[in-house]
Amino acid sequence: MTVRSRFTAGLTVAGVLAVTTVVGGALAGCAAADTGSGAAEVAPAPPTAVTHVHAVDVDESRSLVTIATHHGLISVDISDSADHTLAPMVLGDYRGDVMGFVRVGDRLLLSGHPAYGSNDAPNVGVLEADLGAREWSSLALSGEVDFHAMSVSSSGLSPLIAGLDSATGTAMSSGDGGVSWQRGAAIAARDIAIGVDGTSLTVTTESGLQRSDDLGATWNLIGNAPLLVLIEAGFDVAGNPALLGVDVDGVLYLSTDGSKWSSKGVLPFAPEAFGVGERGAIVIVSTQQAMRSTDGGATWNAIANMTLPLAPPQ
């Protein structure tokens, strides 16, 4: 099997319905929402089921997992006292297609498309809200950008935010909390993460992992790295900044320098997205399952029943 076919097969196995690779300006993935015919907008009802899963944030300090989906955000309580047989809860009031999603301090940032039937531009740019995910407002690039993947630095060495813009096929970065953005070179990438140094960028491509040390202006292939589909900036269980990734065969990998990778075993299912908490907890999610590991991927436990109707927002 060729590298190209293995990469494509990996996306299919992982259930990644929103493929974010851009080749020659052609996007394969979640389509922009229908912007309607000019009629008055009607606020969409909260979703009752999960269709696509695009991003996962693990906030261990609040015992909360937030999942970005095709119809907004949902949340899972991961506290010890929580009932992990229950469905996730709808979070906040945004009902659009959340493609890129990150938590920056006490703010949530998202990118993607507006809700079905909205009169807004098909690419929302970057929106922000507080941790309650209500009263979203435009932060930057409204109508211009659709980040299909976003990342924040886990090292604490910089306030860097990065994203993959599906509209242009370029990596972009912001050093001021998402207000202003710098555009890098075009690259056909699936996912992006900020390196453990807080300044480098690493992307997953069908040719292999590629790294940039100049905010995406140039890219270099990382030799002897696994063929990852998903990549996240986070921490290992010892609290060290790390990159974690999932390859085309569903194997979890970890690196503390971005160059040398070690296998942490095969995941219990192929996730559509995953996230890593500040204490090293790993959460993998698909439309059917959500599981967590607190020991670096050695063991896994369910945190929610993704097949049940979603609980309404509180």
C-alpha positions in Angstrom: 0.0 0.0 0.0 1.4 3.4 -1.0 1.9 6.2 1.5 -0.9 8.2 -0.2 -3.4 5.3 0.1 -2.3 4.5 3.7 -2.9 8.1 4.7 -6.4 8.2 3.0 -7.2 4.8 4.5 -6.2 6.0 7.9 -8.6 8.9 7.7 -11.4 6.5 6.8 -10.6 4.0 9.5 -10.5 6.9 12.0 -13.9 8.0 11.0 -12.6 11.4 10.2 -15.6 12.6 8.2 -14.2 16.2 8.1 -11.0 15.7 6.2 -9.1 18.9 6.2 -6.3 18.3 3.6 -6.2 21.0 1.0 -4.6 20.1 -2.4 -4.4 22.7 -5.1 -7.1 24.8 -3.3 -9.7 22.0 -3.4 -11.1 21.3 0.0 -12.4 17.9 1.0 -14.4 18.0 4.2 -17.4 19.6 6.0 -19.1 21.9 3.5 -19.9 25.4 4.5 -23.4 25.9 5.9 -26.2 27.0 3.6 -26.4 30.7 4.1 -30.1 30.9 3.4 -32.1 33.0 1.0 -32.2 36.2 2.9 -35.1 35.2 5.1 -35.1 36.2 8.8 -32.9 33.9 10.8 -34.5 31.4 13.3 -32.2 30.3 16.1 -31.6 26.5 15.5 -32.6 24.1 18.3 -29.9 22.4 20.3 -28.6 19.2 18.6 -29.8 15.9 19.9 -27.1 13.6 18.4 -23.4 13.8 17.5 -22.6 13.7 13.8 -19.0 14.7 13.2 -16.3 15.2 15.9 -13.6 17.7 15.0 -11.7 18.7 18.2 -11.4 17.8 21.8 -10.3 20.0 24.8 -9.4 18.4 28.1 -9.6 20.8 31.1 -8.5 18.6 34.0 -8.5 21.5 36.5 -12.3 21.8 35.9 -12.8 18.1 35.2 -14.4 18.9 31.9 -14.0 17.7 28.4 -15.3 19.9 25.6 -16.0 18.4 22.2 -16.3 20.3 18.9 -18.9 18.9 16.6 -20.8 19.6 13.4 -23.6 21.4 15.4 -21.7 23.2 18.1 -20.0 22.2 21.4 -20.8 19.4 23.8 -19.3 18.7 27.2 -18.5 15.7 29.4 -18.0 15.8 33.2 -14.9 13.7 34.0 -15.0 14.1 37.7 -14.7 11.0 39.9 -18.3 11.3 41.0 -19.7 11.7 37.4 -21.9 9.0 35.9 -20.0 8.0 32.8 -22.9 6.1 31.3 -24.7 9.3 30.5 -24.8 11.2 27.3 -22.7 14.4 26.8 -24.4 17.7 27.4 -24.9 20.5 24.8 -22.6 23.4 25.8 -23.4 27.0 25.2 -25.5 28.5 22.4 -23.4 28.2 19.2 -25.0 25.8 16.7 -22.6 26.1 13.8 -20.1 23.7 12.5 -17.1 24.0 14.9 -14.0 22.8 12.9 -11.1 24.4 14.8 -11.4 24.8 18.6 -9.0 25.7 21.4 -9.1 27.0 25.0 -6.8 29.9 25.7 -6.8 30.8 29.4 -10.4 31.7 30.3 -11.5 32.0 26.7 -12.8 29.6 24.1 -11.9 30.2 20.4 -13.5 28.5 17.5 -13.5 28.5 13.7 -15.6 26.9 11.1 -19.0 27.6 9.6 -22.3 29.2 10.8 -25.4 27.3 11.7 -27.5 26.0 8.9 -29.8 28.7 7.5 -27.7 31.5 8.9 -27.2 34.7 6.8 -23.6 35.0 8.0 -20.6 34.5 5.8 -19.7 30.8 5.2 -16.4 31.1 7.0 -16.7 32.6 10.5 -13.1 33.4 11.0 -12.2 33.3 14.7 -15.0 33.7 17.3 -14.5 33.9 21.0 -16.5 33.4 24.2 -16.0 32.8 27.9 -15.8 29.3 29.3 -19.6 29.1 29.4 -19.6 29.2 25.6 -22.3 31.8 25.3 -22.4 35.2 23.6 -19.9 34.5 20.9 -18.3 37.5 19.2 -15.9 37.9 16.3 -12.3 38.1 17.2 -10.6 38.1 13.8 -10.7 37.2 10.1 -14.5 37.2 9.8 -15.6 35.9 6.4 -12.0 35.1 5.5 -10.8 32.0 7.3 -12.0 28.6 8.1 -9.5 26.9 10.4 -10.1 23.1 10.2 -7.5 22.5 12.9 -6.2 24.8 15.7 -3.5 24.5 18.4 -2.2 26.4 21.4 1.2 26.2 23.0 1.4 23.8 26.0 4.9 24.8 27.0 3.9 28.1 28.6 6.9 29.7 26.8 4.7 31.7 24.4 1.1 32.7 23.8 1.2 31.2 20.3 -2.0 30.0 18.5 -1.9 28.3 15.2 -4.4 27.1 12.6 -4.8 25.4 9.3 -6.9 27.5 6.9 -8.9 25.3 4.6 -9.8 28.3 2.4 -6.2 28.8 1.3 -4.4 25.7 2.4 -2.0 27.6 4.6 -0.8 27.5 8.2 -1.4 30.7 10.1 -0.3 31.8 13.5 -1.1 34.5 16.1 1.1 35.7 18.9 -1.4 38.1 20.5 -4.2 35.8 21.6 -5.9 35.5 18.2 -6.3 39.2 17.3 -3.8 39.4 14.5 -2.6 36.5 12.3 0.5 35.8 10.1 0.1 33.6 7.1 2.7 31.0 6.2 3.2 28.9 3.1 0.7 26.6 1.6 0.9 23.0 2.8 -1.5 20.0 2.3 -1.9 19.1 6.0 -4.5 17.3 8.1 -3.7 18.5 11.6 -1.4 21.0 13.3 0.3 21.3 16.7 2.6 23.8 18.3 5.9 22.2 19.4 7.1 21.8 22.9 9.4 24.8 22.4 6.4 27.0 22.1 7.4 28.4 18.7 7.7 25.6 16.1 4.8 24.2 14.2 4.3 20.5 13.3 1.7 19.3 10.8 0.6 15.8 9.6 0.7 15.2 5.9 0.5 12.2 3.6 4.2 12.5 3.2 4.9 12.4 6.9 5.3 14.8 9.7 6.7 18.2 8.7 8.0 21.0 11.0 8.4 24.7 10.6 10.7 26.9 12.7 9.6 30.1 11.0 5.8 30.1 11.7 5.0 28.2 8.5 7.1 30.1 6.0 9.1 26.9 5.2 8.5 23.3 6.0 10.9 20.3 6.5 10.1 16.6 6.7 10.9 15.0 10.1 12.9 11.9 9.4 12.0 8.5 10.9 8.7 9.8 12.4 5.5 7.8 12.4 2.9 8.6 9.7 0.5 10.5 12.0 -3.0 11.6 11.1 -3.9 13.4 14.3 -1.5 15.4 16.5 -1.9 17.4 19.7 0.2 19.6 21.9 -0.1 18.5 25.6 1.8 16.9 28.4 3.0 13.5 29.4 1.9 12.0 32.8 5.0 13.4 34.4 3.8 16.9 33.5 6.4 17.5 30.7 5.3 19.3 27.6 4.9 16.8 24.8 3.4 16.1 21.4 1.0 13.2 21.0 -0.3 11.7 17.8 -2.3 8.9 16.3 -1.1 7.1 13.2 -3.0 5.6 10.3 -3.3 2.3 12.2 -4.7 3.7 15.4 -1.4 3.6 17.3 -0.7 6.3 19.9 2.7 8.0 19.9 4.4 10.5 22.2 7.4 12.8 21.8 9.0 15.2 24.2 11.1 16.9 21.6 9.1 16.6 18.4 11.7 14.5 16.7 11.9 11.2 18.5 8.7 9.3 18.9 7.7 6.3 21.1 4.7 4.1 20.7 2.2 3.9 23.5 0.1 1.1 22.1 -2.9 0.6 19.9 -6.0 2.7 20.9 -9.2 0.8 21.8 -11.0 2.4 18.8 -10.1 4.8 16.0 -10.9 8.3 17.1 -12.0 11.2 15.0 -10.3 13.6 17.4 -8.5 13.6 20.7 -7.2 15.9 23.3 -4.6 16.0 26.1 -5.0 17.6 29.5 -2.5 19.5 31.6 -1.9 16.5 33.8 -1.5 14.1 30.9 -5.0 12.7 30.6 -5.8 11.6 27.1 -9.3 11.6 25.7 -10.2 10.0 22.4 -13.6 10.6 20.8 -15.7 9.3 17.9 -19.4 9.7 17.2 -19.9 6.3 19.0 -17.4 6.3 21.9 -15.5 8.6 24.3 -12.7 7.2 26.5 -10.0 8.5 28.7 -6.6 7.3 29.8 -4.8 8.7 32.8 -1.7 6.5 32.6 -0.3 7.5 29.2 -2.4 5.2 27.2 -1.9 1.9 29.1 -5.6 1.6 30.1 -8.8 3.2 29.0 -12.2 3.9 30.5 -15.4 5.2 29.0 -16.4 8.7 30.0 -19.8 9.1 28.2 -22.3 7.2 26.1 -22.1 9.0 22.7 -25.0 7.0 21.3 -27.6 8.4 23.6 -29.6 11.6 22.8 -27.6 14.6 24.0 -28.6 16.3 27.3 -29.9 19.8 26.7 -27.8 22.8 27.8 -28.3 24.1 31.3 
